[in-house]
Amino acid sequence: MASEPRLADDKGRSWIIDVVERITAVIQAIAQPSVTQFALRFGLAVPFWRSGVNKWDGFLQLNDVAVFLFSSEFQLHLPGGPYPFPAPAVIAFASGSAEILLPILLVLGLFSRFAALGLLIMTIVIQLTVPSGWPIHVTWAAMALGIMAWGPGRLSVDQWLERLTSRLARDAS
């Protein structure tokens, strides 16, 4: 019987596999799921927070520029359009409020999946408003979907509340 040809000797392959496994272990140690999920939450929150802060002059005081943008500049690029936003002052207020509240919830990890869903919906509307911004919008959508799928991670108020309610339920029974 003929033996199969070898591509490399066992020692050479073993050494390469050892190096790859060590590098993989270092990468996994750096990118812990809880740290990764926090980074996703924080990374998604920042651009929305920055946009939201620019829409306000004070507490519940929307600035004129925000209303102007939604009434004159921003338009929805839908088939047969573009179309102006309906009720621009209301949309500007809702957008500005969501851009402040949802990022706070995300960074805290409180109602994280809900906050990510809200920012995903906003991302879709932003994409319809600024179609040329799709490279960054797809990144926001991917982050929101990741948070929605895998949750906020261990570094979150959601996880703390889940552990607390589990403990209370266990103690009550």
C-alpha positions in Angstrom: 0.0 0.0 0.0 1.2 3.5 -0.8 1.2 6.0 2.0 -0.4 9.4 1.5 2.0 12.3 0.8 2.6 14.7 3.7 2.3 18.4 3.2 4.5 19.2 6.2 6.1 17.2 9.0 4.2 16.8 12.2 6.5 19.0 14.2 6.0 21.9 11.8 2.3 21.6 11.7 2.1 21.2 15.5 4.2 24.4 16.0 2.0 26.4 13.7 -1.2 25.1 15.4 0.3 26.0 18.8 1.0 29.6 17.7 -2.4 30.0 16.1 -4.1 28.7 19.3 -2.1 31.1 21.5 -2.9 34.1 19.3 -6.5 33.1 19.3 -6.5 32.8 23.1 -5.0 36.3 23.4 -7.6 37.7 21.0 -10.5 36.0 23.0 -9.1 37.3 26.3 -9.1 40.9 24.9 -12.6 40.6 23.2 -14.6 39.2 26.1 -18.3 39.1 25.1 -19.3 41.5 27.9 -16.7 44.0 26.8 -17.7 43.6 23.2 -21.4 44.1 23.9 -20.6 47.2 25.9 -18.5 48.5 23.1 -21.4 47.9 20.7 -23.8 49.7 22.9 -21.4 52.6 23.4 -20.5 52.8 19.7 -24.1 53.0 18.7 -25.0 55.5 21.3 -22.4 58.1 20.6 -23.4 59.4 17.1 -27.1 59.6 18.1 -26.3 61.3 21.4 -24.1 63.9 19.6 -26.9 64.5 17.1 -29.5 64.8 19.8 -27.4 67.3 21.9 -27.2 69.6 18.8 -31.0 69.8 18.6 -31.6 71.4 22.0 -31.2 74.8 23.4 -32.3 73.8 26.9 -34.5 71.4 28.8 -37.4 70.6 26.4 -36.4 73.6 24.3 -35.8 72.5 20.7 -33.6 74.9 18.7 -34.8 76.6 15.5 -32.2 74.8 13.4 -33.7 71.4 14.2 -37.2 72.4 13.2 -35.8 74.2 10.1 -34.0 71.0 9.0 -37.1 68.9 9.3 -39.3 71.4 7.7 -37.1 72.6 4.8 -34.0 70.5 4.3 -34.7 66.9 5.2 -36.9 64.9 2.9 -37.9 61.2 2.7 -36.5 59.6 -0.4 -39.3 57.1 -1.2 -40.5 55.9 -4.6 -42.2 58.8 -6.3 -40.5 61.3 -4.0 -38.7 62.9 -2.3 -41.4 63.9 0.2 -41.2 66.4 3.0 -41.5 65.2 6.6 -45.1 65.4 7.9 -45.5 67.5 11.1 -41.8 68.6 11.0 -41.9 70.3 14.5 -43.3 67.1 16.0 -40.8 64.9 14.2 -37.9 67.1 15.2 -39.0 67.0 18.9 -39.5 63.2 18.8 -36.2 62.7 17.0 -34.3 65.0 19.4 -35.9 63.3 22.4 -35.1 59.8 21.1 -31.5 60.8 20.3 -31.0 61.7 24.0 -33.0 59.1 25.8 -32.2 55.9 23.7 -28.4 56.4 23.9 -28.6 56.9 27.7 -30.5 53.7 28.0 -28.0 51.9 25.8 -24.9 53.0 27.7 -26.6 52.0 31.0 -27.7 48.8 29.5 -31.3 49.4 30.6 -34.1 48.2 28.2 -31.2 47.7 25.8 -33.0 45.7 23.2 -35.8 48.2 23.1 -33.3 51.1 22.8 -31.5 49.3 20.0 -34.8 48.7 18.2 -35.6 52.4 18.5 -32.2 53.4 17.1 -32.5 50.8 14.3 -35.8 52.4 13.3 -34.2 55.8 13.4 -31.3 54.5 11.3 -33.8 53.3 8.6 -35.5 56.8 8.6 -32.1 58.5 8.4 -31.2 56.2 5.5 -34.4 57.2 3.7 -33.5 60.9 4.4 -29.8 60.7 3.5 -29.4 57.8 1.0 -25.7 58.5 0.3 -24.9 57.8 4.0 -25.5 54.1 3.7 -21.9 53.0 4.6 -22.3 54.4 8.1 -26.0 53.6 8.4 -25.3 49.9 7.7 -22.8 50.0 10.5 -25.3 51.5 12.9 -27.9 48.9 11.8 -25.5 46.0 12.3 -24.6 47.3 15.8 -28.3 47.7 16.7 -29.1 44.2 15.4 -26.2 42.7 17.3 -27.5 44.3 20.6 -31.1 43.1 19.8 -29.9 39.6 19.0 -27.4 39.0 21.9 -28.6 41.5 24.5 -26.6 44.0 26.4 -24.1 41.7 28.1 -23.1 41.3 31.7 -22.0 44.9 32.1 -25.5 46.2 32.1 -28.4 47.2 34.3 -30.6 44.7 32.4 -28.4 41.8 33.6 -28.3 43.1 37.1 -32.1 43.4 37.2 -32.4 39.9 35.7 -30.1 38.4 38.4 -32.0 40.4 41.1 -35.5 39.2 40.0 -34.2 35.6 39.6 -32.9 35.8 43.2 -36.1 37.3 44.5 -38.2 34.7 42.7 -36.0 31.9 44.0 -36.3 33.2 47.6 -40.0 33.6 47.3 -40.5 30.0 46.3 
